[in-house]
Amino acid sequence: MSHTFGVDLRGMIDLLSHHLYSSPRVYVRELLQNAVDAITARRALDPDAPAEVHIEPVEVTGGVLRVTDTGIGLSEDEVHDLLSTLGKTSKRDDLGFARQGFLGQFGVGMLSAFLVAEEIRLTTRSAGGGPAVRWTADASGNYRVEVDDGAHDAIGTTIELVPNRDAEHWLTTDMVRVLVTEYGDLLPVVVRVAGEVATTGELPWGRRSEETGTDLGERMADYGEELFGFRPFDAIPIEVPAVGLTGVAFVLPEGVHPGTRQSHRVYLKRMLVGDGVEGLLPDWAYFVRCVVDSSALRPTASRESLYQDETLLAVRDELGKQVRDWLVRLDATDPDRTSQLLSAHHLGIKSLARADDEMLRLVERWLPFETTEGAVPLRQFRRMHGTVLYVPNVDEFRQLAPVAQAQGIGLLNAGYAYDVEILDRLVALDGAVAARQVAPGELLAALDHPEPLFDSELKSRLAEARGVLDRHDCEAVTRDFDPVSLPALLISNVDGERKRDAEEISGEADPLWAELLGELLGEASTASQQLVLNCRNPLVRRLAALSDPSLVELTVESLYVHALLQARRPMRPKDTAALNRSFLELLNRAVGDR
């Protein structure tokens, strides 16, 4: 007697193949899952029951894939309840399949076989007694159930898949063996493919008898290299007993971009969930790859990733803590390797140091920062200069560093990711004396004033070029400083920007408030930039002696453009025009003199 499924099976198969599962290959995993669940259920009743799965590919059977397990089997009523209605769970609970000790959770595993098969034949005999039962279903949505006491002598289940016309390659020996090894290598049952054992049944990260810690470390390094394709910097044992999680975390030997996708290999009750699972570690630990097995994490319906719930969040925090504790131990026991690790993975560790005091001290001791003293750690720089003076912009540091170094001022480049946040954290722990951001104007105050007579001559020339400087929203400042080879600096004028803002506010404020703002700001220039001319530089000294006003303007504009390029600031259209104009005019004068 034929019966009809309670769902549109063709639509369900399309859903599974195009939206739930990433590939038809998962059919092997689902068949293994059903077999292992059945064996687990039978062993709960009879601990001495055999635990084996035999798979015979299409070459062996002459056209079908046959999977036989020594599990609990099903009665006729159970076949109807479990295999005819998708989502029927009450009988699964009665059998125990929905309990924590079992792999299956969603009741769609058998239907995944239709990804590669046009017909499924199942023969089963229940450990609870009764005759053998045959269940046959096709992809059109029809199934039939037959009772035949002589069909299946042993307790357990045999499934036969008749392949689709274009899917036979998925059921061949070589393909099945690869898939069984991939998904089920760690399963605690013997799985044979064409008579050969295809699983090991053991967790690779467990210590073997007579194996030392060094031996285990070497074996884990070999395992990580085989699995991920790199020789790990270190292998960290990890464990979260609350969710039955054990495994190993492999630290990458070389740096990777912080945005690199994390991909971890995750097993659930020793069945592979996936080798590209995300979300197992905090974002800052992007330089670590894990292999873990858990008994309590929840997979998604496709069983190819983990469900993002509070349990996973707690596991993520705990694993992050264990990686962080390993970093602290490494710092205490092997400083050279700590320095090597920081060189490779400084961004992740700097990210962690923003909120973790021990990581902050590790970064302070070992991580080199770009400074006027070269690449030195924060602690060494603090011993040299006391307070860490820093600028938060890379280009600004590179412009100011030669001047600061020549004046004996220690300056640090805090223009890279997390640098300013780390220095702020250092101030929060050690007080304001630990670090302070330096404005370019402070460096200007530390420079010497030029000799008065020369300064007067130079300022007279600069007055002739006032229009050029006004055009670029800039004012000229004269100073004596080293290095002599640097003719000019272009720095931001914080006071000028502040006064300009105040003038805009004053235009809309009442007279009393406007007058108060004017008194507070005094006679500060409104220019947003300052061109600091180096009176020790030969070119600047010749500028003071020029008598041709047009040449003075050309020289001042050329010095401005040169300083702008040195500062690596974005060029506005008028800056680009000034660059072209000054270059062509200087070229014209040079050619015209010949």
C-alpha positions as CSV (number, residue, x, y, z in Angstrom):
1,M,0.0,0.0,0.0
2,S,1.4,3.4,-1.0
3,H,1.2,6.5,1.1
4,T,2.0,10.2,0.4
5,F,4.5,12.4,2.2
6,G,3.0,15.3,4.3
7,V,5.2,17.8,2.5
8,D,6.0,18.9,-1.1
9,L,9.1,16.7,-1.3
10,R,10.3,18.2,-4.6
11,G,10.1,21.6,-3.1
12,M,11.8,20.4,0.0
13,I,14.7,18.8,-1.9
14,D,15.1,22.1,-3.8
15,L,15.2,23.9,-0.5
16,L,17.8,21.6,0.9
17,S,20.1,21.6,-2.2
18,H,19.9,25.4,-2.9
19,H,19.4,27.0,0.4
20,L,20.3,24.8,3.4
21,Y,23.2,22.6,2.4
22,S,26.3,24.0,0.6
23,S,26.9,20.8,-1.4
24,P,25.5,17.3,-2.1
25,R,28.5,15.9,-0.2
26,V,26.6,16.4,3.1
27,Y,24.5,13.3,2.4
28,V,27.3,11.1,3.7
29,R,27.4,13.1,6.9
30,E,23.7,12.8,7.4
31,L,23.8,9.0,6.8
32,L,26.6,8.7,9.3
33,Q,24.8,10.8,11.8
34,N,21.7,8.6,11.6
35,A,23.8,5.4,11.9
36,V,25.8,6.7,14.9
37,D,22.6,7.9,16.7
38,A,21.1,4.5,16.2
39,I,24.2,2.8,17.6
40,T,24.2,5.2,20.6
41,A,20.6,4.4,21.3
42,R,21.1,0.7,21.2
43,R,24.2,0.9,23.4
44,A,22.2,2.8,26.0
45,L,20.1,-0.5,26.3
46,D,23.0,-2.9,25.7
47,P,26.5,-1.5,26.3
48,D,28.0,-4.6,24.7
49,A,26.2,-4.2,21.4
50,P,28.4,-3.9,18.3
51,A,29.2,-0.4,17.0
52,E,30.0,-0.6,13.3
53,V,28.9,1.0,10.1
54,H,29.5,-0.7,6.7
55,I,29.3,1.3,3.5
56,E,29.4,-0.4,0.1
57,P,29.7,2.0,-2.8
58,V,28.1,1.6,-6.2
59,E,31.0,-0.4,-7.7
60,V,30.7,-3.0,-5.0
61,T,26.9,-3.5,-5.1
62,G,26.4,-3.1,-8.8
63,G,24.7,0.3,-8.9
64,V,23.5,1.4,-5.4
65,L,25.2,2.8,-2.3
66,R,24.5,0.5,0.7
67,V,24.9,1.7,4.3
68,T,24.4,-0.8,7.1
69,D,24.6,0.0,10.8
70,T,24.3,-2.1,14.0
71,G,22.0,0.4,15.7
72,I,18.7,0.1,17.5
73,G,16.6,-0.3,14.3
74,L,13.0,0.8,13.9
75,S,9.6,-0.9,14.2
76,E,6.8,-0.4,11.7
77,D,5.1,2.4,13.7
78,E,8.5,4.1,14.2
79,V,9.2,4.0,10.5
80,H,5.9,5.8,9.8
81,D,6.5,8.3,12.5
82,L,10.1,9.1,11.8
83,L,10.4,8.8,8.1
84,S,7.0,9.9,6.7
85,T,6.5,13.3,8.3
86,L,9.2,15.9,8.3
87,G,9.5,17.6,11.7
88,K,7.8,14.8,13.6
89,T,9.8,14.8,16.9
90,S,7.7,13.1,19.6
91,K,8.7,9.6,18.7
92,R,12.3,10.7,18.4
93,D,12.0,11.8,22.0
94,D,10.6,8.5,23.0
95,L,13.5,6.7,21.3
96,G,16.0,9.1,22.9
97,F,17.3,10.6,19.6
98,A,16.6,14.1,20.7
99,R,18.7,13.8,23.9
100,Q,22.0,15.5,24.3
101,G,24.0,12.3,23.6
102,F,22.8,12.2,20.0
103,L,23.9,14.0,16.9
104,G,20.6,14.4,15.2
105,Q,18.4,17.4,16.0
106,F,16.4,18.4,13.0
107,G,14.8,15.3,11.3
108,V,15.8,16.3,7.8
109,G,18.9,14.1,7.5
110,M,17.2,11.3,5.5
111,L,15.8,13.7,3.0
112,S,19.3,15.0,2.3
113,A,19.9,11.6,0.5
114,F,17.6,12.8,-2.2
115,L,20.3,15.3,-3.2
116,V,22.1,12.4,-4.9
117,A,19.4,9.7,-5.1
118,E,16.3,9.2,-7.0
119,E,15.1,6.4,-4.7
120,I,15.9,5.4,-1.1
121,R,15.3,1.9,0.2
122,L,15.5,1.2,3.9
123,T,15.3,-2.1,5.7
124,T,15.4,-2.3,9.5
125,R,14.8,-4.6,12.4
126,S,14.2,-3.1,15.8
127,A,16.0,-4.2,19.0
128,G,12.6,-4.1,20.7
129,G,11.6,-7.1,18.7
130,G,9.1,-7.6,15.8
131,P,9.6,-8.3,12.1
132,A,11.9,-6.5,9.7
133,V,10.4,-3.5,7.9
134,R,11.0,-2.2,4.4
135,W,10.6,1.5,3.6
136,T,11.0,2.7,0.0
137,A,10.6,6.3,-1.1
138,D,11.2,8.1,-4.4
139,A,11.9,11.8,-5.2
140,S,8.3,12.3,-6.4
141,G,7.1,12.2,-2.9
142,N,5.7,8.7,-2.6
143,Y,6.7,6.0,-0.1
144,R,5.6,2.5,0.9
145,V,6.1,0.4,3.9
146,E,6.2,-3.4,3.9
147,V,6.7,-6.0,6.6
148,D,9.0,-9.0,5.8
149,D,10.3,-11.1,8.7
150,G,13.0,-12.7,6.5
151,A,14.3,-9.5,5.0
152,H,16.8,-8.5,7.8
153,D,18.1,-11.0,10.3
154,A,20.4,-8.8,12.3
155,I,19.2,-5.9,14.5
156,G,20.0,-2.6,12.8
157,T,19.3,-0.8,9.6
158,T,20.4,-1.0,5.9
159,I,19.9,2.0,3.6
160,E,20.3,1.7,-0.2
161,L,20.5,4.8,-2.4
162,V,19.7,4.5,-6.1
163,P,21.7,7.4,-7.6
164,N,20.4,10.2,-9.8
165,R,21.6,10.1,-13.4
166,D,24.1,12.9,-12.8
167,A,25.1,12.1,-9.2
168,E,26.6,8.6,-9.5
169,H,30.1,10.0,-8.9
170,W,29.1,11.0,-5.4
171,L,28.5,7.4,-4.5
172,T,31.8,5.9,-5.8
173,T,34.4,4.3,-3.5
174,D,37.0,7.0,-3.8
175,M,34.5,9.8,-3.2
176,V,32.7,8.1,-0.3
177,R,36.0,7.2,1.4
178,V,37.1,10.9,1.3
179,L,33.8,12.1,2.6
180,V,33.7,9.5,5.4
181,T,37.2,10.5,6.5
182,E,36.4,14.2,6.3
183,Y,33.2,14.0,8.3
184,G,33.5,11.0,10.5
185,D,37.2,10.4,11.2
186,L,36.8,11.0,14.9
187,L,33.6,9.1,15.4
188,P,33.7,6.5,18.2
189,V,32.4,3.8,15.9
190,V,34.1,1.7,13.3
191,V,33.2,2.8,9.8
192,R,34.2,0.6,6.9
193,V,34.1,1.6,3.2
194,A,34.3,-1.3,0.8
195,G,35.6,-3.4,3.6
196,E,38.4,-1.0,4.7
197,V,38.3,1.0,8.0
198,A,38.1,4.7,7.1
199,T,38.0,6.2,10.6
200,T,40.5,6.5,13.5
201,G,38.0,7.1,16.3
202,E,40.4,9.1,18.4
203,L,40.9,12.8,19.1
204,P,44.3,13.9,17.7
205,W,45.0,16.3,20.6
206,G,44.8,13.7,23.3
207,R,48.1,12.6,24.9
208,R,49.1,9.1,24.1
209,S,50.7,6.7,26.6
210,E,54.4,7.3,27.2
211,E,54.2,10.6,25.2
212,T,56.0,13.5,26.7
213,G,54.8,17.1,26.5
214,T,57.5,17.9,23.9
215,D,56.4,14.9,21.8
216,L,52.8,16.0,22.0
217,G,53.8,19.5,21.0
218,E,55.7,18.3,18.0
219,R,52.8,16.0,17.0
220,M,50.4,18.9,17.3
221,A,52.6,21.1,15.2
222,D,52.6,18.4,12.5
223,Y,48.9,18.0,12.8
224,G,48.4,21.8,12.5
225,E,50.6,21.9,9.4
226,E,48.8,19.0,7.8
227,L,45.4,20.6,8.6
228,F,45.9,24.3,7.9
229,G,49.0,24.3,5.6
230,F,51.3,26.2,8.0
231,R,53.8,25.3,10.7
232,P,52.2,26.9,13.8
233,F,54.2,29.3,16.0
234,D,52.7,27.3,18.9
235,A,49.9,24.9,19.7
236,I,47.7,25.8,22.7
237,P,45.6,23.2,24.4
238,I,42.1,24.6,25.0
239,E,39.2,23.2,27.1
240,V,35.8,24.4,28.2
241,P,34.3,21.6,30.4
242,A,30.9,23.3,30.7
243,V,30.2,22.5,27.0
244,G,32.3,19.4,26.8
245,L,34.8,21.2,24.5
246,T,38.4,20.2,24.0
247,G,40.8,21.0,21.3
248,V,43.9,22.9,20.3
249,A,44.5,26.5,19.1
250,F,47.2,27.0,16.5
251,V,49.0,30.4,16.4
252,L,49.9,31.6,12.9
253,P,53.7,31.9,12.4
254,E,53.3,35.1,10.3
255,G,51.2,38.2,10.5
256,V,47.8,38.4,8.7
257,H,45.5,41.3,8.1
258,P,43.1,41.9,11.0
259,G,40.2,41.6,8.7
260,T,41.2,38.1,7.6
261,R,38.3,35.7,7.9
262,Q,38.6,33.4,10.9
263,S,38.1,29.8,10.0
264,H,38.1,27.1,12.6
265,R,37.6,23.3,12.3
266,V,34.7,22.3,14.6
267,Y,33.4,18.9,15.5
268,L,30.1,18.2,17.4
269,K,30.2,15.0,19.3
270,R,33.1,14.0,17.0
271,M,31.1,14.7,13.8
272,L,32.6,17.4,11.6
273,V,30.5,20.6,11.5
274,G,32.8,22.4,9.2
275,D,36.4,23.6,8.6
276,G,35.4,27.2,8.0
277,V,33.4,27.9,11.1
278,E,33.5,31.5,12.3
279,G,32.8,33.1,15.7
280,L,34.6,30.7,17.9
281,L,37.2,33.2,19.1
282,P,37.1,37.0,19.8
283,D,37.9,39.3,16.8
284,W,41.2,40.3,18.3
285,A,42.5,36.7,18.1
286,Y,42.4,36.7,14.3
287,F,45.9,35.1,14.3
288,V,44.7,31.9,15.9
289,R,43.1,28.9,14.2
290,C,41.3,26.2,16.3
291,V,40.3,22.6,16.0
292,V,37.7,21.6,18.7
293,D,35.2,19.0,19.5
294,S,32.2,19.9,21.7
295,S,29.2,18.0,23.1
296,A,26.9,21.0,23.8
297,L,27.4,23.7,21.2
298,R,24.4,24.0,18.9
299,P,24.8,23.7,15.1
300,T,22.5,25.6,12.6
301,A,19.9,23.6,10.7
302,S,22.4,22.9,7.9
303,R,24.9,21.6,10.5
304,E,27.7,23.6,8.7
305,S,28.1,26.4,11.2
306,L,27.4,27.2,14.8
307,Y,24.2,28.8,16.2
308,Q,25.0,32.3,17.6
309,D,23.6,32.0,21.1
310,E,24.6,32.9,24.6
311,T,26.5,29.6,25.0
312,L,28.7,30.3,22.0
313,L,29.3,33.9,23.3
314,A,30.5,32.4,26.7
315,V,32.7,29.9,24.9
316,R,34.2,32.7,22.8
317,D,35.1,34.7,25.9
318,E,36.6,31.7,27.7
319,L,38.7,30.6,24.7
320,G,39.9,34.3,24.3
321,K,40.9,34.2,28.0
322,Q,42.9,31.0,27.5
323,V,44.7,32.5,24.5
324,R,45.4,35.6,26.5
325,D,46.7,33.6,29.5
326,W,49.0,31.8,27.1
327,L,50.4,35.1,26.0
328,V,51.1,36.1,29.6
329,R,52.9,32.8,30.3
330,L,55.0,33.2,27.2
331,D,56.0,36.6,28.2
332,A,57.1,35.3,31.6
333,T,59.0,32.3,30.3
334,D,60.4,33.1,26.9
335,P,60.9,36.8,26.2
336,D,62.6,36.3,22.9
337,R,59.6,34.3,21.5
338,T,57.3,37.0,22.9
339,S,59.1,39.6,20.9
340,Q,58.9,37.5,17.8
341,L,55.2,36.9,18.3
342,L,54.5,40.6,18.8
343,S,56.4,41.4,15.6
344,A,54.1,39.1,13.7
345,H,50.8,39.7,15.4
346,H,51.1,43.2,16.9
347,L,47.7,44.5,15.8
348,G,45.7,41.7,17.5
349,I,47.7,42.0,20.7
350,K,47.5,45.8,20.6
351,S,43.7,45.5,20.2
352,L,43.6,43.3,23.3
353,A,45.9,45.7,25.3
354,R,43.3,48.5,25.0
355,A,41.2,46.8,27.7
356,D,43.6,44.3,29.4
357,D,46.2,45.6,31.8
358,E,48.5,42.6,31.5
359,M,48.5,42.8,27.7
360,L,49.2,46.5,28.0
361,R,52.3,45.8,30.1
362,L,53.4,43.2,27.6
363,V,53.0,45.7,24.7
364,E,54.8,48.3,26.8
365,R,57.8,46.0,27.4
366,W,58.2,44.4,24.0
367,L,56.4,46.1,21.1
368,P,58.6,48.6,19.2
369,F,57.0,52.0,18.3
370,E,58.3,54.4,15.7
371,T,60.1,57.2,17.6
372,T,62.9,59.8,17.1
373,E,65.1,57.2,18.8
374,G,64.3,54.6,16.2
375,A,62.0,51.6,16.8
376,V,62.0,51.1,20.6
377,P,59.4,49.8,23.1
378,L,57.4,52.2,25.2
379,R,59.1,51.3,28.4
380,Q,62.5,52.0,27.0
381,F,61.3,55.3,25.5
382,R,59.9,56.3,28.8
383,R,63.2,55.6,30.5
384,M,64.9,57.9,28.0
385,H,62.5,60.8,28.1
386,G,60.1,60.4,31.0
387,T,56.9,61.5,29.4
388,V,55.9,60.0,26.0
389,L,55.3,62.9,23.7
390,Y,53.4,61.8,20.7
391,V,51.7,63.0,17.6
392,P,48.6,61.0,16.3
393,N,49.4,61.4,12.6
394,V,52.0,59.5,10.6
395,D,52.8,62.2,8.1
396,E,52.9,64.9,10.8
397,F,55.4,62.7,12.7
398,R,57.6,62.2,9.7
399,Q,57.7,65.9,9.1
400,L,58.4,66.9,12.7
401,A,60.7,64.0,13.7
402,P,63.9,65.4,12.2
403,V,63.4,68.8,13.8
404,A,62.4,67.3,17.2
405,Q,65.4,64.9,17.1
406,A,67.8,67.8,16.2
407,Q,66.5,69.7,19.3
408,G,66.9,66.7,21.6
409,I,63.1,66.3,21.9
410,G,61.8,62.7,22.1
411,L,58.7,62.2,19.8
412,L,56.7,59.1,19.2
413,N,54.5,58.3,16.2
414,A,51.0,57.3,17.4
415,G,49.4,57.3,14.0
416,Y,48.9,53.6,13.6
417,A,45.9,51.5,14.7
418,Y,45.2,51.4,18.5
419,D,48.3,53.5,19.3
420,V,46.5,56.5,20.8
421,E,44.1,54.2,22.7
422,I,47.0,52.3,24.2
423,L,48.7,55.6,25.3
424,D,45.4,56.8,26.8
425,R,45.2,53.5,28.7
426,L,48.8,54.0,29.9
427,V,47.8,57.5,31.2
428,A,44.8,56.0,33.0
429,L,47.0,53.5,34.8
430,D,50.2,55.6,35.4
431,G,48.9,59.2,35.5
432,A,49.2,62.1,33.2
433,V,53.0,62.1,33.3
434,A,53.0,58.8,31.3
435,A,52.1,60.3,27.9
436,R,50.9,63.5,26.3
437,Q,49.9,64.5,22.8
438,V,52.0,67.3,21.4
439,A,50.6,70.0,19.2
440,P,53.0,71.3,16.4
441,G,52.8,74.7,18.0
442,E,54.6,73.3,21.1
443,L,57.5,72.3,19.0
444,L,57.6,75.8,17.5
445,A,57.9,77.2,20.9
446,A,61.0,75.1,21.6
447,L,62.8,76.5,18.5
448,D,65.3,79.4,18.7
449,H,64.5,82.9,17.4
450,P,66.9,84.2,14.7
451,E,69.4,87.0,15.0
452,P,67.4,90.3,15.2
453,L,69.0,92.1,12.2
454,F,68.6,89.1,9.8
455,D,65.1,88.5,11.2
456,S,64.1,92.1,10.3
457,E,65.5,91.8,6.8
458,L,63.7,88.5,6.2
459,K,60.4,89.7,7.6
460,S,60.6,92.7,5.2
461,R,60.8,90.3,2.3
462,L,58.0,88.2,3.7
463,A,55.8,91.3,3.9
464,E,56.3,91.7,0.1
465,A,54.9,88.1,-0.3
466,R,52.0,88.6,2.1
467,G,49.5,88.2,-0.7
468,V,50.9,84.8,-1.7
469,L,50.7,83.5,1.9
470,D,47.1,84.9,2.4
471,R,46.1,83.1,-0.8
472,H,47.1,79.8,0.9
473,D,45.6,80.7,4.3
474,C,49.1,80.7,5.8
475,E,51.3,83.0,7.8
476,A,55.1,83.0,7.9
477,V,57.1,82.4,11.1
478,T,60.9,82.7,11.4
479,R,63.0,80.4,13.6
480,D,66.5,79.0,13.9
481,F,66.6,75.2,14.0
482,D,68.3,72.0,12.8
483,P,68.6,70.3,10.5
484,V,70.0,73.1,8.3
485,S,69.1,71.2,5.2
486,L,65.3,71.7,5.9
487,P,64.2,75.1,4.6
488,A,60.7,75.2,6.0
489,L,58.0,73.4,8.0
490,L,54.3,73.6,7.4
491,I,52.3,73.1,10.6
492,S,48.7,73.6,11.7
493,N,47.9,76.8,13.6
494,V,45.5,75.7,16.3
495,D,45.2,79.2,17.7
496,G,44.3,80.5,14.2
497,E,41.6,77.9,13.7
498,R,40.2,78.6,17.1
499,K,40.1,82.3,16.4
500,R,38.4,81.8,13.1
501,D,35.7,79.6,14.8
502,A,35.3,82.3,17.5
503,E,34.8,85.0,14.9
504,E,32.1,83.0,13.2
505,I,30.4,82.6,16.6
506,S,30.8,86.2,17.4
507,G,28.9,87.2,14.2
508,E,25.8,85.5,15.6
509,A,26.3,86.3,19.3
510,D,25.3,89.3,21.4
511,P,27.8,92.2,21.6
512,L,28.9,91.4,25.2
513,W,29.7,87.7,24.4
514,A,31.5,88.8,21.2
515,E,33.7,91.2,23.1
516,L,34.6,88.6,25.7
517,L,35.6,86.1,23.0
518,G,37.8,88.8,21.3
519,E,39.6,89.6,24.6
520,L,40.2,85.9,25.3
521,L,41.8,85.3,21.8
522,G,43.7,88.6,21.6
523,E,45.7,89.3,18.5
524,A,46.1,85.7,17.3
525,S,46.3,85.2,13.6
526,T,43.4,83.6,11.8
527,A,45.6,81.7,9.4
528,S,45.1,77.9,9.6
529,Q,48.7,77.1,8.7
530,Q,52.1,78.4,9.6
531,L,55.1,78.3,7.3
532,V,58.1,78.0,9.7
533,L,61.2,79.2,7.8
534,N,64.5,78.0,8.9
535,C,66.9,81.0,9.1
536,R,69.9,78.6,9.1
537,N,69.1,77.3,5.7
538,P,71.1,78.8,2.9
539,L,68.1,79.3,0.6
540,V,66.2,81.1,3.3
541,R,69.2,83.3,4.0
542,R,69.4,84.2,0.3
543,L,65.7,85.0,0.3
544,A,66.4,87.9,2.8
545,A,68.8,89.5,0.3
546,L,66.5,89.4,-2.7
547,S,65.5,92.8,-4.2
548,D,63.0,91.7,-6.9
549,P,59.5,91.5,-5.3
550,S,58.2,89.1,-8.0
551,L,61.2,86.7,-7.2
552,V,60.4,87.0,-3.5
553,E,56.8,85.9,-4.1
554,L,57.9,83.1,-6.3
555,T,60.5,81.8,-3.8
556,V,58.0,82.0,-0.8
557,E,55.4,80.2,-2.8
558,S,57.9,77.5,-3.8
559,L,58.9,77.1,-0.2
560,Y,55.3,76.7,0.8
561,V,54.6,74.0,-1.9
562,H,57.8,72.2,-0.9
563,A,56.8,72.2,2.8
564,L,53.3,71.1,1.8
565,L,54.7,68.1,-0.1
566,Q,57.0,67.3,2.8
567,A,54.0,67.2,5.2
568,R,52.2,64.9,2.8
569,R,49.0,66.8,3.2
570,P,46.2,66.5,0.6
571,M,46.6,69.2,-2.1
572,R,43.7,71.5,-2.8
573,P,43.2,72.8,-6.4
574,K,44.9,76.1,-5.5
575,D,47.9,74.2,-4.1
576,T,48.2,72.2,-7.3
577,A,48.0,75.4,-9.3
578,A,50.7,76.9,-7.1
579,L,52.9,73.9,-7.6
580,N,52.6,74.2,-11.4
581,R,53.0,77.9,-11.4
582,S,56.1,78.1,-9.2
583,F,57.8,75.2,-11.1
584,L,57.2,76.7,-14.5
585,E,58.1,80.2,-13.5
586,L,61.4,79.0,-11.9
587,L,62.1,76.9,-15.0
588,N,61.3,79.9,-17.2
589,R,63.7,82.1,-15.2
590,A,66.4,79.5,-15.3
591,V,66.1,79.2,-19.1
592,G,65.8,82.9,-19.6
593,D,69.1,83.6,-17.9
594,R,71.1,81.7,-20.5
